[in-house]
Amino acid sequence: MMFSCSRKPSRSDQFKKLLGNHIETPHWNIYHDGGWKKSSGSISKGSCTINCEKGLDLNFREVRDFPIYYNDHTISNFDKSLGKNLPVDGVLHDNGEKFSVSYTDNFYTDHEQASNFKESVDLVKSSIIENLQNINKNTKNWLPDQSGIDTLTIRSALDFLKIPYQLFNFKNKRPDTTNLCTELLKSHWGFNQIPEYDGNVFTGFYGDEFVLRNPYYVHVILSIRGIDITEIFDARPECYMFNYFENYRKKCSVRSNKNLNQLKEMIMNDFQVWDLNSTTFVNPFRNTKLLGLLYADDDTIISQATDAAINKKIITDFNPALLEKLDLFKNQNDPYWFD
């Protein structure tokens, strides 16, 4: 789902070659990758519709899962050079010469709050199931044969829902990439960690960020509560997330002064991978409802941040046999080219 729209007379032969498709309207040059459906005055793919009959109007599903970069004359979801970044709760309005921005009311406050471990597990379960039940059921499903906690959580949910999938293993062979994917790798790291297949590719992306395991995000929550996350990890050197935390230790050594609303904005505006040509990346952990986990009790947050307790409980409930495949530490057996 890659696109770049330039207000005339601007045009880009580079994007036409890179993306492979070009639509010209009275006011816009629109470049896009494969898989879009065209109708009178608009094009659409997945959750995105671009209306270009009168001005330019972009519509998305409730939770946009890709970035938007823009300036007065161009808008794109991959070209960071445009300068401005539209927050996920922002709405662009085209007045014919430039864009203005409005914001969705109550975007970060309208969600259920989890208070304890059971409610947290139930919230993650329902969010994953909701996302998985919304997939295109008329295409092939692909899942990496990896032993990380998020991939196994998704795999257990697929098994529970009896959704068929084909495992693939790319641990010892770096996937081939299209020219477009190679270009995206220069500025969007997530495309380095997943191959392109025709159909749905299930990923564990956003598991850390949305489910209380990103060490810095958890550090923000615990700082508000007067808890030192470095002391928590120092007391648990054998926990699942310990080695990964060492990458964040310095950043987490100073008490954070951010509040929960700022943290929610960070989580929701962290875009890692999105649809590319005929590949639909399904990211079951990306769900606004999971912001409710930020209100869980201390024990729940700490057990999840250190040992992925919520994930392990979900796997136990959905398909406990998969726990035998779990690595001892996060990222322990990632492919050699993962950054």
N, C-alpha and C positions, 0 to 999 in steps of 0.2 A: 504494500500500500504506500508506494512512494510517489510524490507529486511535487511539482513546482509550477506556480501560476504567476505569470508576469504581465503587468499592465502594459498595454501597447503604448508606445512603439517598441518597448523592450522585447527582445527575443534571445534565445540561447540555443545555438546549434550544438553546444556541448551537452546540454541536458536532453535534447532530442536524441542524440546518439546514445547517451548513457541510459536513459529510461526507455527508449524504443518507441514511444508513442507521442504524437503531437496533435492537439486540437486547437484550431484557431476560431475565435469568436470575434464579433465586432470590436470588443474592448480588451480581450485577453488572449494570451498565448499560454496554453495549458499543456504541460508535459507530465507523463505518468508511466508507471511500469505496467506489466501485463496483468490481466484478470479483471479489468474494470468493465462494467456494463454501461452502455451508452443509451440514453433516451433523449427525447426532445428537450434541449436546454440544460441537461445535467449528465453527470457520470457518477457511478457509485461502485464501491467495492467494500465488502465487509461492513464495518460500522460507519463508513464515511461516505457522504454524498456531497458533491460539489455542484452547486447550481450556478450557471454562468449565463443564463438568458438575460437577466437584468442585473448588472453589477456582478459581484462575486459573493456567494453565500455558502458557508461550509456548515454542515450538520453532522453531528457524531452521536453515538450512543451515550448513555448517562455518564460513563467513565471513559474519557478519551485515553487510549493506550499508546499514543505516540506524541512526540513533541510538535510544536508549531513555532517556526521561526518566521519573522516577517519584518518588512519595512514599509514605506509608503507605497511602493510599486510592485513588491513581490512577496509571495507567501509560499512556504515550503515546509515539509516535515522531515527534511534531512540536511538542509543547507544552513549550517550554523553561522556562516559569514554574513547573513542578513542582519544580525545584530540583536534584534528584540526577540524575546522568548515569551510566548503566550502562556500564562498559568493555566492549569487544568480547569479552573473554575471561570476562566475568562471567555468572553464571546466577542469575536471580531465583527465590526460593522463597516461595510464599504460605502463611502459617500461619493465614489466616482473619481476621487483624486487621492485619497489616503484612507487609512483605517482608523477607527476609534475602538475602544474596548469598554465593555460593561462586564459585570460580574454576577454570577449566580448566587442568589440569596441562600443562606444556611447550608452551603455546600459542605462545610466541614463540621457541622453540628448535628445534622439530621441522621443519627445512627444509634443503634442499640449499644449499650455499654455492658461489657462483661466484667463481673466483679470477682469471680473465683475461677479455680481451675476447670471445673465441669462446664461452666458457662463459656469459658474460653475455648475449650475443646469443641463444644457444640457449635459455637459461632464459626470456627474455622471449618468444621465439617460442612455446615450448611452453605458457607460461601463457596467452597470448592465444588460441592455438588451442584449448586446453582450455575456456576460457570461451565461445568462439564455438560450439563443438560442443555446448554444453549449452543453447542457446537453444531456444525454442519454434519448431519448424519449420512450424507450421500457421498462421502469421500473417504479415502483411506486414512487411518490414524497411525502415527509413528511416535515411538517413545524411545529415548536413549536407554541402553542397557547399562546404567550407571548405578553405583551403590551409595550415592549421597542421600541425605535425609529428605530433601525436597522431591527429588525424582521418585524415591520409593513411596513417599506420601501420596503423590499423584498416581503412581502405579497401583497402590492399594485401593484408592478411590475408584479407579477405572475397573478394577476387579470386582469391587463391591457393587458397582452399577452395571456390571456385565457389558461394559463397552469394549469391543474388540480393538486390539492394537497390534502393530508389528514392532518388535524390538529391533534396534539397530545398534551396532557397536562401532564407535569411531575412536577408540582409545589409542590404537596403534597406527592409525592412518588419518592424517589431516584431511578433512573433507575438501573436495573441489568447490570452488566458489565462482559465481558469475562475475563479470566485470562490475556490475552494480554493487554486489555484496563486497567486493574488494575495495571499492571506493568508500562504502559506508564504514568499513573497518577503520578508516583513517580518523574518524571522529566519533564513532559509536561502538564502544568496546563489546557490547553484547553479541554482535554479529560474528565475533571470533569464536563463539562457544556453541554454535548450533549449525547443523547442515541444512541445505535446502532440499526439500522433497515435495513432490506433488501431493497435496492434501494437508491434513492437520498434523503439526508437529507439537507434541505436548512438551512443555518445559517446566523446570523448577525455578525459573526466574521470579524474583520478587519475594521468594520465601523468607529470606532474611529480613527484608524491609517491612513487609506487611505482617509478619508473624513473630515479632519480638526477638529476632536474633541478630539484627545488625547491631554490633557492639556500641557504636556511637549513638544510634537512636535510643537504645536502651539506657545508655549513659545519661541522655537528656532527661528521660523519665525518672531515673533514680536520683539524679542531681536535685530535681524538684522535691524529692522526698527525703533528701539529706543522706543518701546512701552512696558510698564510694564503690563504684563497679570494679576498680582494680583490686580492692580488698576481697571482693566476692570471688574473683577469678584466682587470686593468689591462694585462696583456701581450697580451690578445686583444680589442681594441676592435671588431673586425669579426666576431666570432663570433655565432652564431645567438641565443644567450641573453644577449648583453651588455646590451641596453637593458632587458630584464626584470630583470636583476640589479640595476640601479640602484635599483629599488624595495626591495631588500633590503640595499643596501650598508651603511647605518647599523647594522642588526641584525647584520650579519656582520662588523662592524669590531672587535668584542670577542670574544676567544676563548671558545668555548662550554665549559661544564663538564659537559655532559650525556654519558651513556654510551650505548652502542648499544641496550641494553634500553629505555631511556627513549625513544630515537628510534623504535624499533619501535612502542611504544605510541602515540606521536604519529601515526605513519603510519596505523596500523590504526584509530585512533579519529577520523580526519578523514573525516567523512561529508559529501558534497557534493550528491548528487541520488539519489532512489530512486523507485520506481514510484508512479504517480499515476493513479487511475481506470483507464482502459483503455490507458494508456501504460506499457509496460515499458521502462525505461531499462537498456540493456545497457552495462555498463562493463568492457570486456575487460582493462583494466589493474589492476583490483582483484583481487589474488590473493596469498594469504599466501606462496606460494612465492617471490615477488619480493623478500621480505625478504633472501633470499640474496645479492642484489646489493650489500648493504652491506659485504660482505667482499671485493669485487673489488679488484684492484691499483690503485695511484694513477693510472696513465695511463688506465685504463679509466674510472674515475670522473670524472677531469678532462675527458676528451674528451666524455663524455656530458653532464656538467654545463654545459659551455661551448658545445658544437656539436652536441648530440643525435646523437652518432656511432652509438650502438646503434640508435636509430630509423632513421637513414639506411641502415644496413646491412640492416635488416629490409626496408625498402621496396625496396632494391636487389635483395634475394633474392626477394621476393614479386611485385613489379610495378614495375620500375625506371622505367617511363614516368611514374609519379606524381611522381618527384623534380622534374620540370620545373614542377610546380604549386606547389612549396614556397615559402613566403615567405622573404625574406632574414633576417628577424628574427621572433622569437616575438611573437605578438599583433599583427603589423603591420597586418593587414586585418580585425580583428575588427569585428563590428557596433557601431555607435556607442553602443548602450545597455549594452554589457558593462561591468561594474564591475571 
